[in-house]
Amino acid sequence: MEVTTEVEKGTPDGDTSQSNAVPGQPSTASGDDAAAKTGESQAGISEPSIINDRLSSPSHSTAQGAASHAAPSQDQGATGPLPKQQAGGGRGKEPVCLLIVGMAGSGKTSLLRRLDGHLNVRRPHYTINLDPAVDNVPYVSYIDIRDTVNYKEVMKQYGLGPNGGIVTSLNLFSTMFDEVLRLLAGRAPNLDYILFDTPGQIEVFNWSASGPIIAGALAATYPTIIVYVLDIVRSTKPQTFMSNMLYACSILYKYKLPFIIAMNKIDVVDCKYAIEWMQDFEVFQDALAPSLHMPQT
């Protein structure tokens, strides 16, 4: 597991604070219902109130922003994803996909915004939003799940809460992910990076069906890296820190893809304590000891 410490100044997703990285609490029972309804996703696709067939024609604002990220490709009319060995086209290389995951409020969207701003004038790239419940994003998304899946209608039709609605929306979207790959295939020869913003419902990548479908499809086509955003401010307690690490290890061993831990908000709290806990188990045990001997009330 690689540890990256040069990530800072993040705030909860969607905020406007800064982060210089380069490379959620678990849902309630409604998440179980959401996973159970994955099999109903094909039926849900036929519902125009839930799914809008807009993958093949991105929104006007998205199209405008995409032009600033990369020049149009001659392969725009591609009918399917290119084979992995050909995805890089004449450039002889393939765009690297960064899946940015982490707990709700860890700063995933802020990190992506900083990456987007850093790459904007340096390297051609695309940003893709996979969070169906976000009100707005501080970057221009070339592909946005909100243009395809109506999150509130999913909640209403399936009788789900917020967490279950998000998980089910991702399940529905994953059934059409081949369309996303087709769109990317036409532009891949002109891209260096493809950045994916994800929802704070970490269970999407821990046990839900959509996580393996999306990550597996990307990894089979392009070099793919998972970036786990660790909120340093909220991880100062050993128990919370270990909970984050267990989630990170679960995702690492589930997908077996290159994995980076990005420590966020280090301008607020120094990340040295976390690095020490990772490198020396006895130091972590010493930090945990006081809470183990607290008198019970």
ChimeraX attribute file (.defattr): number of C-alpha atoms within 10 A of each C-alpha:
attribute: neighborCount
match mode: 1-to-1
recipient: residues
	/A:1	10
	/A:2	11
	/A:3	14
	/A:4	17
	/A:5	20
	/A:6	16
	/A:7	23
	/A:8	25
	/A:9	21
	/A:10	32
	/A:11	22
	/A:12	18
	/A:13	25
	/A:14	21
	/A:15	17
	/A:16	16
	/A:17	17
	/A:18	19
	/A:19	26
	/A:20	20
	/A:21	21
	/A:22	16
	/A:23	18
	/A:24	14
	/A:25	13
	/A:26	15
	/A:27	19
	/A:28	12
	/A:29	12
	/A:30	18
	/A:31	24
	/A:32	16
	/A:33	18
	/A:34	27
	/A:35	19
	/A:36	13
	/A:37	17
	/A:38	22
	/A:39	13
	/A:40	15
	/A:41	17
	/A:42	13
	/A:43	10
	/A:44	20
	/A:45	19
	/A:46	12
	/A:47	13
	/A:48	13
	/A:49	15
	/A:50	21
	/A:51	22
	/A:52	16
	/A:53	14
	/A:54	15
	/A:55	18
	/A:56	11
	/A:57	12
	/A:58	19
	/A:59	15
	/A:60	9
	/A:61	11
	/A:62	17
	/A:63	15
	/A:64	14
	/A:65	16
	/A:66	21
	/A:67	12
	/A:68	15
	/A:69	23
	/A:70	18
	/A:71	13
	/A:72	14
	/A:73	14
	/A:74	11
	/A:75	15
	/A:76	14
	/A:77	12
	/A:78	15
	/A:79	13
	/A:80	15
	/A:81	20
	/A:82	19
	/A:83	12
	/A:84	15
	/A:85	12
	/A:86	18
	/A:87	22
	/A:88	21
	/A:89	17
	/A:90	10
	/A:91	12
	/A:92	10
	/A:93	19
	/A:94	22
	/A:95	24
	/A:96	19
	/A:97	23
	/A:98	23
	/A:99	24
	/A:100	23
	/A:101	28
	/A:102	28
	/A:103	24
	/A:104	19
	/A:105	22
	/A:106	26
	/A:107	31
	/A:108	33
	/A:109	30
	/A:110	28
	/A:111	31
	/A:112	29
	/A:113	28
	/A:114	22
	/A:115	18
	/A:116	24
	/A:117	12
	/A:118	14
	/A:119	17
	/A:120	15
	/A:121	10
	/A:122	11
	/A:123	15
	/A:124	20
	/A:125	25
	/A:126	29
	/A:127	25
	/A:128	20
	/A:129	22
	/A:130	21
	/A:131	24
	/A:132	23
	/A:133	18
	/A:134	13
	/A:135	8
	/A:136	8
	/A:137	19
	/A:138	15
	/A:139	19
	/A:140	21
	/A:141	25
	/A:142	22
	/A:143	26
	/A:144	23
	/A:145	23
	/A:146	20
	/A:147	17
	/A:148	22
	/A:149	26
	/A:150	19
	/A:151	24
	/A:152	18
	/A:153	18
	/A:154	24
	/A:155	20
	/A:156	12
	/A:157	13
	/A:158	16
	/A:159	13
	/A:160	21
	/A:161	19
	/A:162	18
	/A:163	26
	/A:164	25
	/A:165	27
	/A:166	27
	/A:167	34
	/A:168	33
	/A:169	32
	/A:170	28
	/A:171	26
	/A:172	27
	/A:173	24
	/A:174	22
	/A:175	16
	/A:176	15
	/A:177	17
	/A:178	16
	/A:179	17
	/A:180	19
	/A:181	20
	/A:182	20
	/A:183	23
	/A:184	24
	/A:185	27
	/A:186	22
	/A:187	24
	/A:188	32
	/A:189	22
	/A:190	24
	/A:191	22
	/A:192	19
	/A:193	21
	/A:194	21
	/A:195	22
	/A:196	24
	/A:197	24
	/A:198	24
	/A:199	28
	/A:200	24
	/A:201	23
	/A:202	23
	/A:203	23
	/A:204	25
	/A:205	24
	/A:206	19
	/A:207	15
	/A:208	21
	/A:209	22
	/A:210	25
	/A:211	21
	/A:212	17
	/A:213	16
	/A:214	22
	/A:215	18
	/A:216	14
	/A:217	17
	/A:218	22
	/A:219	17
	/A:220	11
	/A:221	20
	/A:222	23
	/A:223	17
	/A:224	22
	/A:225	21
	/A:226	23
	/A:227	23
	/A:228	26
	/A:229	28
	/A:230	26
	/A:231	28
	/A:232	25
	/A:233	18
	/A:234	14
	/A:235	19
	/A:236	16
	/A:237	13
	/A:238	18
	/A:239	13
	/A:240	12
	/A:241	19
	/A:242	15
	/A:243	12
	/A:244	20
	/A:245	17
	/A:246	12
	/A:247	17
	/A:248	25
	/A:249	13
	/A:250	15
	/A:251	22
	/A:252	18
	/A:253	10
	/A:254	13
	/A:255	17
	/A:256	11
	/A:257	16
	/A:258	14
	/A:259	23
	/A:260	20
	/A:261	22
	/A:262	27
	/A:263	28
	/A:264	33
	/A:265	28
	/A:266	19
	/A:267	15
	/A:268	12
	/A:269	17
	/A:270	17
	/A:271	22
	/A:272	12
	/A:273	15
	/A:274	18
	/A:275	14
	/A:276	13
	/A:277	18
	/A:278	15
	/A:279	10
	/A:280	10
	/A:281	11
	/A:282	11
	/A:283	14
	/A:284	18
	/A:285	13
	/A:286	12
	/A:287	17
	/A:288	14
	/A:289	12
	/A:290	9
	/A:291	12
	/A:292	9
	/A:293	8
	/A:294	8
	/A:295	6
	/A:296	4
	/A:297	3
